[in-house]
């Protein structure tokens, strides 16, 4: 019984984590839309492989801090924008 409860809690935490990263992607997508930049162009601007960016977008994968910095720099916004802050 305890193992089942632990597995359910772990699964719930993974789902919350994926939701968090999808919310992060939504804030990136808002900036892409505002600036009329495609995911392909973002890939070229940042040097992040297109497949990696699609993993962030579609699979809710966690972008490393280094890549978030590249994305923020390419979009000319502060990292705060991606957590609900203001533009620089």
Buried (B, 14 or more C-beta within 10 A) or exposed (E): EEEEEEEEEEEEEEEEEBEEBBEBBEBBEEBBEEEEBEBEEBBEBBEBEEEBBBBBBEEBBBBEEEBBEBBBEBBEBEBEBBEEEEEE
